[in-house]
Every structure is written in structure tokens, then in C-alpha cells.
């Protein structure tokens, strides 16, 4: 396994965790619902044993990239570290994703080995048509390797040393063509992000951080390595824990929380977010979608003694690049046009520019560069149009199939910037639609709907209407014990919005559909 002396700064994510294990071997590193707690000594020891097992299984010819069918078990987390310790690139595969997507990712990543730490893996990976390893090989090529319990492993020889891959992990995001896009992230980029956040949050032994995100989702990197880089305990939830955050936080004495804002809405819908109900929480970070004022106020009431932050960033810039720490007093919170919390200033070790029509502006597309920026998609064809370069005072498309180190990554997010550089997320550029010739930001309508005291949450989509037109359609949930109808909502919106911004249809739902990572599933709403 590849590790360094404690005195040397870590150059890989595995080194970071190994150094922590040397500093505080007896501290709790991991708690999962189905496994006994693991200390850092036990976690790094399990990773070492699994690394030897993997190397022996492939006769010492460790592949450059190894897939990991991700689940929240101790065996999976140890296997994640084992892959990094072998110097390979880990490619997490979500067990909850549709089988065809898992197969597509496996092919796009060029995997020839997939680690599976749970039963039924072959069914997930072969769409159930041929629920065997042979079926997977016929469909996508990789070999399936079940991961044993490290305690069951006989004494194996040390794994052979091999050059460490520059790329630590590859995650896949949705592509405009319908095919997933691979985002390779280097050890250097990941460590730049983790190092910054270790200082920002000051975690250490005794702290207990949530691991609410699927390992195939980029925020898991924040969870894992800010915890394991500091000696804090990583605490993974059970299947129902996210629906009942107060119960889980208090049972596990959570000190640091990270999730999407939808978790707040879900808890409110179940009437499970009473005032001062989470006294152990010291830090709460929300990201992945816009955090509304109403959501932030509800969480602050439940955890009044904790720090509350709203963070922002695309996978391509290594998890997140900015965050906004809300003042202690709600009366000092900023007011934004769309009733969302600002995403803050871009971190000092990164550079950001807001671009509109090729020039820097106070409102436009956010573009970022710096040590957290990835070096281009797995398929270079996906780089087309995603990077900007500055020429003679104007921003234009970068040259060539690969971005240069000075090129800016185009986030595709529309933001506004105030005088001190604080950013407010206004929505995706592709969420900006034209209705009867007018430019419309869907987030503005959503924010207006949330001002109704009987509306818990709202999502607005532009869907194809008659004769090829675009119609606005609103989906909303109501506050428990309250109800409203479309006529009342139209009247409410008409007070502040022009007629062309009033949705044609309003649909009341018991809850908004969510993706496997807890985001609002807008694609599912399109089919509703």
C-alpha cells in the first residue's frame, strides 16, 4: 500500500487518512447502522487487508480504475480506502441507480474490475436479465469481485507497490446528450478542497460528522475526508434516519451535519423539527440545491446554538467552492429577490468571475478556476463549450479539446454578485426560459410561492404546451393542517408577478419526489 511518513504532507487521500490513523489510532473513525464502530487503527487495518486481497485476486496486476458498488457498510468504506491505497482510481457506483445507468457508467469508465460488498450486486449490474457475474461480463465487461469481511482474510503478502494514479476518483454527472459524463478528480484537487475545509470547520477527535450522501455523489468526499483527515467519527445513517433527523441526531450525538435542503422540508412535512430539538449540532452545512429562507429559519429554530452555512459548488470544481455563514441573529440575515440564502464568496485560494456577453458583470454565469478545478471530462468531447479563456479583455471559448490551467470552468449557474463579492444563486442557465417572448427565471416564481404561509415548498417547471409553446406548471406541498387551491395561489402570485409568470397549472403533492441523493427530482415531476 502507498503511505508516507507522518512528517511529510499527504499527497494522496489515502496518505491523509493513514496519517490520521497514526496520530489517533484509538479514536472512532466510522459508525454504520449494521456494523460495530471502527477505530482508525481498525479502519486503516481493514483497508490494508482488503488491498492485499484485491491485489492477490488480480495476480498483482491492479487495474488503473476499480469500480465500487457503493453501500453504507463498513466493508464498503474500507474497500474505498483500499482502492486508493493501491494507487488506483476509485469509481463509486450507486446501488440505487437504475441498472442501465450503472452499466453505462461501467462502460464509460472502462472498468474491468468492480468490487461488490453486498448481495444482489449482479442483479443490479445486469438489469436482472442474467443475474450472474457472467451476465455482467457479457453486458459490460468488468469482473465482479465480492469483498470479504477483512476479519475473515487469511494472512496475505503485502500488496505490490505501483505508481499512484493522479486521479483519485471519477464521478458521473448527467449529460445533455443523455449519456453520463465522467468527472475525474485528482488527489491534488481533492486535497486542496479538504485542507481548506479542515481549517474552516476545525473538526477533530470527538466530533461526529454525518455521511448522508451516496458515495457516487460528490459531497461524500467532504463527509469522508474532512472527518478522516481530522480524527472525527463518520456516522452513516440507516434507511429512515434522514426522514427523522432530530431522532437520529440526538441518538448518535451528531455535531456536524451536511445534507441537501430538502431534508428540512421533509422533516417539516412530518412535523418533526421542533424548536431547540438538536442541542448537539455545532455546524450544519446545506448544499446541492437552493436553500430557502424558510428552510434555514426552520433549521435554525431546531438547532439554535449551531452555525448554519449554505455552500455551493459543481462536481467539476471538487465538491464546493463557496459558502455563506448565516449571522447568529435572524434579523441580520440578508434579503434576496428569490428568497434563497446567498452562497457566499468564492474561497480565497480560487478565482471566480461572473460573465455576461463575454465580459465581467454583476449578474451572469459563474466561472471558476484554481487548484480545485478538474482537468477535463473523461470523454474529451464533453469539454466542448465548458471552458472559457480571456483574450484581449473578452471571455470566449477555450481552444483545443483539453482546457489549459488558466482556463475558467463554466458552471452553467446564473448568479448575482454584490459589492463585497457575495454571490446569490439565481438558477441554472438552462432553467431560464422564454414564455411568450419574455425571459423568466423559474426560481423567482418558486420564491414567490414560498411566501405563502400555507405553502411548504414549491417547484416550477416549463413544460411543452399546445402548439409547441412552453407552459409554466407549479408543483407544491402544503404546511400540515393547511390547504390552499390554485385560485388562491394565482391571486397571490398576481400581486407581485406579471401575468406571463403565473403558472397555467398548480398541482398539490403530499411530498416532492427526491433523487437518491435527496435532491428534488425534477425529471420525475416532468412525468407526473
C-alpha positions in Angstrom: 0.0 0.0 0.0 1.2 3.5 -0.7 1.7 5.6 2.5 4.1 8.2 3.7 5.9 9.2 6.9 3.8 11.3 9.2 6.2 14.3 8.9 5.5 14.6 5.2 2.4 16.4 4.0 -0.1 14.0 2.4 0.0 13.8 -1.4 -2.9 11.4 -1.7 -6.3 10.9 0.1 -5.1 7.6 1.4 -2.0 9.2 3.0 -4.3 11.8 4.7 -6.3 9.0 6.4 -3.2 6.9 7.2 -1.6 9.9 8.9 -4.7 10.4 11.0 -4.6 6.7 12.0 -1.1 7.2 13.2 -2.0 10.3 15.2 -5.1 9.0 16.9 -5.4 5.2 16.3 -7.9 4.6 19.1 -10.4 7.3 18.1 -13.7 6.2 16.5 -13.4 6.6 12.7 -16.7 5.0 11.4 -20.1 4.1 12.6 -22.6 2.4 10.3 -26.1 1.0 11.1 -25.2 -2.7 10.7 -21.6 -2.8 11.9 -19.7 -2.3 15.2 -17.9 1.0 15.4 -14.4 1.0 13.9 -11.4 2.9 15.3 -8.9 4.5 12.9 -6.5 1.6 13.7 -9.2 -0.9 12.6 -10.3 1.1 9.6 -6.8 1.5 8.1 -6.0 -2.1 9.0 -9.1 -3.3 7.2 -8.2 -1.2 4.2 -4.7 -2.7 4.2 -6.0 -6.3 4.3 -8.6 -5.6 1.5 -5.8 -4.1 -0.6 -3.8 -7.2 -0.2 -6.9 -9.3 -1.1 -7.6 -7.3 -4.2 -4.0 -7.4 -5.4 -3.9 -11.2 -4.9 -7.2 -11.6 -6.8 -5.8 -9.9 -9.8 -2.3 -11.5 -9.6 -0.7 -8.2 -8.7 -1.9 -6.5 -11.9 -4.0 -3.8 -10.2 -6.2 -2.0 -12.7 -5.9 1.7 -13.1 -9.6 2.1 -12.3 -11.7 0.0 -9.9 -15.5 0.3 -9.6 -17.1 0.0 -6.2 -20.8 -0.8 -5.8 -21.4 1.7 -3.1 -23.4 1.0 0.1 -23.1 2.3 3.6 -21.4 -0.6 5.2 -18.0 -0.8 7.0 -16.8 -3.2 4.3 -17.6 -0.7 1.5 -15.8 2.2 3.2 -12.7 0.1 3.9 -12.8 -1.0 0.2 -12.9 2.6 -0.9 -9.7 3.3 1.0 -8.2 0.0 -0.2 -8.5 1.1 -3.8 -6.9 4.5 -3.1 -4.1 2.7 -1.1 -3.3 0.5 -4.0 -2.7 3.6 -6.1 -5.8 3.0 -8.3 -8.7 5.3 -9.1 -12.0 4.5 -7.4 -15.2 4.8 -9.4 -18.2 4.6 -7.0 -21.3 3.1 -8.5 -24.7 3.8 -6.8 -26.6 0.7 -5.9 -29.8 2.7 -6.0 -29.3 3.9 -9.6 -31.2 2.2 -12.4 -29.3 -0.8 -13.7 -28.9 0.6 -17.2 -27.2 3.7 -15.8 -24.8 1.6 -13.7 -23.9 -0.4 -16.8 -23.5 2.8 -18.8 -21.1 4.2 -16.2 -19.1 1.0 -16.0 -18.6 1.1 -19.8 -17.8 4.8 -19.9 -15.2 4.4 -17.1 -13.6 1.5 -18.9 -13.8 -0.7 -15.8 -12.6 -4.3 -15.8 -13.0 -4.8 -12.1 -15.9 -4.0 -9.8 -15.9 -4.6 -6.1 -19.2 -5.6 -4.5 -19.8 -5.6 -0.8 -23.5 -6.6 -0.8 -25.7 -9.4 -2.0 -27.7 -9.0 -5.3 -24.9 -6.9 -6.9 -25.1 -8.9 -10.1 -28.8 -8.2 -10.4 -28.2 -4.5 -10.0 -25.5 -4.6 -12.6 -27.2 -6.8 -15.2 -30.7 -5.4 -15.0 -31.9 -8.7 -13.6 -31.9 -10.3 -17.1 -29.0 -12.5 -16.2 -28.3 -12.1 -12.5 -24.8 -13.6 -12.6 -21.3 -12.4 -12.9 -21.3 -14.0 -16.4 -24.2 -11.8 -17.3 -22.3 -8.7 -16.3 -19.3 -9.7 -18.3 -21.5 -10.2 -21.3 -23.2 -6.8 -20.9 -20.3 -4.5 -19.7 -17.1 -6.4 -19.4 -15.9 -6.0 -15.8 -15.2 -8.8 -13.4 -17.2 -8.8 -10.2 -15.1 -9.3 -7.0 -17.1 -9.8 -3.8 -15.4 -8.1 -0.9 -15.0 -10.3 2.1 -15.1 -9.3 5.7 -11.5 -8.3 6.5 -11.6 -10.3 9.7 -12.1 -13.5 7.5 -9.0 -12.9 5.5 -6.0 -15.2 6.0 -2.6 -13.6 6.3 -1.8 -12.3 2.8 1.5 -11.0 1.5 1.8 -7.2 1.2 0.3 -5.7 -1.9 2.9 -4.8 -4.6 3.7 -1.1 -5.0 2.6 0.6 -8.1 2.6 4.2 -9.3 -0.2 6.2 -7.8 -2.8 7.3 -10.3 -3.1 11.1 -10.4 -6.9 10.7 -10.5 -8.3 9.9 -7.0 -11.8 9.2 -8.1 -14.2 9.5 -11.0 -17.8 10.6 -10.6 -20.5 10.8 -13.2 -23.0 13.6 -13.8 -25.9 13.9 -16.1 -25.1 14.8 -19.6 -27.1 16.9 -22.0 -26.9 14.1 -24.6 -28.5 11.7 -22.1 -25.2 9.8 -21.5 -23.4 10.3 -18.1 -20.3 12.4 -18.2 -17.2 11.2 -16.2 -15.6 13.8 -14.0 -12.0 12.7 -13.0 -10.8 14.5 -9.8 -7.1 14.4 -8.9 -5.6 13.8 -5.5 -4.2 17.3 -5.6 -7.6 18.9 -6.3 -9.3 16.8 -3.6 -6.7 17.7 -1.0 -6.9 21.4 -1.9 -10.6 21.2 -1.1 -10.3 19.0 2.0 -7.4 21.0 3.5 -9.4 24.3 3.2 -12.4 22.7 5.0 -10.3 21.1 7.7 -9.3 24.6 8.7 -12.7 26.1 8.2 -14.6 23.6 10.4 -11.9 22.7 12.9 -13.1 19.1 13.2 -11.1 16.6 15.4 -11.4 13.6 17.6 -14.7 13.6 19.5 -16.6 15.3 16.6 -19.2 13.3 14.8 -20.0 14.0 11.2 -22.9 12.8 9.1 -22.5 10.8 5.9 -25.8 11.5 4.3 -24.7 11.3 0.7 -24.4 8.4 -1.7 -20.7 7.6 -2.3 -21.4 8.2 -6.0 -22.3 11.8 -5.2 -19.5 14.4 -4.8 -20.4 15.7 -1.3 -19.5 12.3 0.1 -15.9 13.4 -0.4 -16.5 16.3 2.1 -18.1 13.8 4.5 -15.4 11.2 4.3 -12.1 13.1 4.2 -12.9 16.1 6.4 -13.9 13.5 9.0 -11.0 11.1 8.3 -8.5 13.9 7.8 -9.1 15.3 11.3 -9.8 12.3 13.5 -13.6 12.8 13.7 -16.1 10.0 13.5 -18.0 9.4 10.3 -21.6 8.4 11.1 -23.7 6.8 8.3 -27.5 6.9 8.6 -29.9 4.0 8.3 -32.6 3.9 5.5 -35.1 6.0 7.5 -32.8 8.3 9.5 -32.8 11.2 7.0 -36.6 11.3 7.3 -36.3 11.8 11.0 -33.2 13.9 11.5 -34.0 15.0 15.1 -34.3 11.5 16.3 -31.1 10.4 14.6 -29.0 13.5 15.6 -29.9 13.0 19.2 -29.4 9.2 19.2 -26.0 9.5 17.6 -24.9 12.8 19.2 -24.1 14.3 15.8 -22.1 17.5 15.9 -21.6 18.2 12.2 -24.5 17.9 9.7 -24.3 18.1 5.9 -27.3 17.4 3.6 -29.4 18.9 0.8 -32.1 21.4 2.0 -34.9 19.0 1.0 -34.2 17.2 4.3 -35.5 20.2 6.1 -38.7 20.3 4.1 -39.3 16.5 4.6 -38.9 16.9 8.4 -41.2 19.9 8.4 -43.8 17.9 6.5 -43.7 15.3 9.2 -43.9 17.9 11.9 -40.6 16.6 13.3 -38.5 19.8 13.6 -39.5 21.4 16.9 -37.6 24.3 18.4 -34.3 23.6 20.2 -34.6 19.9 19.4 -30.9 19.3 18.3 -28.7 20.7 21.0 -25.6 18.7 20.0 -25.3 20.3 16.5 -22.4 22.7 16.2 -22.2 23.0 12.4 -24.8 22.5 9.7 -24.0 22.8 6.0 -26.6 22.6 3.3 -25.8 22.3 -0.4 -26.8 20.7 -3.6 -29.8 22.9 -4.3 -31.0 26.3 -3.2 -31.5 26.8 0.5 -34.7 28.9 1.0 -35.1 31.4 3.9 -38.0 29.4 5.2 -35.9 26.2 5.4 -33.0 28.0 7.0 -35.2 29.6 9.6 -36.8 26.2 10.5 -33.4 24.6 10.9 -32.0 27.5 13.0 -35.0 27.1 15.4 -34.3 23.4 15.8 -30.5 23.9 16.3 -30.2 27.5 17.6 -26.7 27.0 19.1 -25.1 25.8 15.9 -23.5 27.5 13.0 -25.6 27.4 9.8 -24.0 27.6 6.3 -25.1 27.4 2.7 -22.5 26.0 0.4 -22.2 25.8 -3.4 -20.2 24.1 -6.0 -20.2 21.8 -9.0 -18.6 18.4 -9.1 -16.1 19.7 -11.7 -14.7 22.1 -9.1 -14.4 19.4 -6.4 -17.5 19.5 -4.3 -18.0 23.1 -3.4 -16.2 26.4 -3.9 -18.1 28.9 -1.7 -20.2 29.0 1.4 -22.2 31.6 3.3 -22.2 31.6 7.1 -25.5 33.0 8.4 -25.4 35.6 11.2 -26.5 34.4 14.6 -29.5 36.8 14.6 -32.1 36.0 12.0 -32.9 39.7 11.9 -29.4 40.2 10.3 -29.9 37.7 7.6 -29.7 39.1 4.0 -32.8 39.6 1.8 -32.7 38.2 -1.7 -35.2 38.6 -4.5 -35.9 34.8 -4.8 -36.0 34.2 -1.0 -32.9 32.0 -1.0 -29.8 32.2 1.1 -26.7 33.6 -0.6 -23.9 31.0 -1.5 -21.2 33.4 -0.2 -17.8 34.4 -1.6 -15.7 32.0 -3.6 -12.8 30.7 -1.4 -9.6 32.8 -1.4 -7.5 30.0 -2.9 -9.8 30.0 -6.0 -10.6 32.7 -8.6 -14.1 33.4 -9.9 -15.6 35.7 -12.5 -19.2 36.4 -13.4 -19.6 36.6 -17.2 -22.4 38.0 -19.4 -22.0 38.5 -23.1 -18.2 37.9 -22.9 -17.5 40.4 -20.2 -17.3 40.6 -16.5 -20.7 41.6 -15.0 -22.6 41.7 -11.7 -25.1 39.2 -12.9 -24.4 36.3 -15.3 -22.7 32.9 -15.4 -20.3 32.0 -12.7 -17.0 30.7 -14.0 -14.2 29.4 -11.6 -10.6 28.3 -11.9 -7.9 27.3 -9.4 -6.4 24.2 -7.7 -9.8 22.5 -7.2 -10.7 22.6 -10.9 -10.7 19.3 -12.7 -8.6 18.9 -15.9 -11.5 18.0 -18.2 -14.1 15.3 -18.7 -13.3 11.6 -19.1 -14.5 11.9 -22.7 -12.7 15.0 -24.2 -15.7 15.6 -26.4 -17.7 16.7 -23.3 -15.2 19.6 -22.8 -16.7 21.4 -25.8 -18.1 24.7 -24.7 -17.4 24.1 -21.0 -14.3 26.3 -20.5 -13.6 30.0 -21.1 -10.3 31.8 -21.8 -9.7 35.5 -21.6 -8.4 37.2 -24.8 -8.0 40.9 -25.2 -10.4 41.7 -22.4 -13.2 39.4 -23.6 -14.1 35.9 -22.5 -14.5 33.3 -25.2 -14.4 29.5 -25.7 -11.1 27.8 -24.8 -9.0 26.3 -27.6 -8.5 22.6 -28.1 -10.1 19.5 -26.6 -8.4 19.9 -23.2 -8.5 23.0 -21.0 -5.4 24.9 -20.1 -4.5 25.6 -16.4 -5.6 29.2 -16.7 -9.0 28.5 -18.3 -12.2 29.0 -16.4 -14.8 26.3 -15.9 -18.3 27.4 -16.9 -20.6 26.3 -14.1 -23.8 26.8 -16.0 -25.2 28.6 -12.9 -26.7 32.1 -13.0 -25.6 34.3 -10.1 -25.7 37.8 -8.9 -22.7 39.4 -7.1 -22.8 42.2 -4.6 -20.1 44.7 -3.8 -18.1 42.5 -1.4 -18.2 39.6 -3.8 -21.1 37.6 -2.1 -22.9 35.5 -4.6 -26.6 34.7 -4.8 -27.6 31.7 -6.9 -30.4 32.6 -9.2 -30.9 29.3 -11.0 -29.4 27.3 -13.8 -28.9 28.9 -17.2 -30.9 26.1 -18.7 -33.7 26.9 -16.2 -34.1 30.3 -17.8 -37.0 30.0 -20.2 -38.9 32.2 -22.5 -42.7 32.5 -22.0 -44.5 34.4 -24.7 -41.2 36.2 -25.6 -40.4 37.1 -22.0 -37.3 35.8 -20.2 -38.4 34.0 -17.0 -36.4 32.7 -14.1 -38.3 29.8 -12.6 -36.6 30.3 -9.2 -38.3 33.7 -8.9 -41.8 32.1 -9.2 -40.8 29.4 -6.7 -39.6 32.0 -4.2 -42.9 33.9 -4.6 -44.9 30.8 -3.9 -43.0 30.0 -0.8 -44.0 33.4 0.6 -47.5 31.9 1.1 -47.7 30.8 4.8 -49.6 27.7 3.8 -47.0 26.6 1.1 -44.2 24.4 2.5 -42.2 24.0 -0.8 -42.7 24.6 -4.5 -41.1 23.7 -7.8 -41.9 25.3 -11.1 -41.2 23.8 -14.5 -41.6 24.9 -18.1 -43.3 22.1 -20.0 -44.3 21.7 -23.6 -47.9 23.1 -24.1 -50.2 23.2 -27.0 -48.9 24.2 -30.4 -45.2 23.9 -29.3 -45.5 26.6 -26.7 -44.0 26.5 -23.2 -46.4 26.4 -20.2 -45.4 27.1 -16.6 -46.5 24.3 -14.2 -46.2 24.5 -10.4 -45.9 21.6 -8.0 -46.2 22.4 -4.3 -46.6 20.9 -0.9 -48.7 22.5 1.9 -47.9 23.1 5.5 -49.5 20.4 7.7 -53.0 21.4 8.8 -53.3 23.9 6.0 -54.6 23.7 2.4 -55.0 26.0 -0.5 -56.3 25.9 -4.0 -55.0 27.1 -7.4 -57.2 30.1 -7.4 -55.7 31.4 -4.2 -52.2 30.8 -5.5 -52.9 32.6 -8.7 -54.3 35.6 -6.8 -51.2 35.6 -4.5 -48.7 35.5 -7.4 -50.6 38.1 -9.4 -49.8 40.5 -6.6 -46.1 40.5 -7.4 -45.6 38.9 -10.7 -46.6 39.8 -14.3 -49.3 37.7 -15.9 -46.9 35.7 -18.1 -45.2 34.4 -15.0 -48.3 32.9 -13.5 -48.3 29.1 -13.9 -51.1 27.6 -16.0 -51.4 24.6 -13.7 -50.9 24.0 -10.0 -50.5 20.5 -8.5 -50.7 19.8 -4.8 -48.5 16.8 -3.7 -48.0 15.1 -0.4 -44.3 15.4 -0.9 -41.9 16.4 -3.7 -40.1 13.4 -5.3 -36.4 13.1 -4.5 -33.4 11.6 -6.2 -31.2 9.0 -4.4 -29.1 12.0 -3.1 -32.1 13.8 -1.6 -32.5 16.5 -4.3 -35.8 17.3 -5.8 -36.3 15.0 -8.8 -37.4 17.5 -11.4 -37.3 14.8 -14.1 -39.9 12.8 -12.1 -42.1 15.8 -11.8 -42.0 16.2 -15.6 -43.6 12.8 -15.9 -46.2 13.4 -13.2 
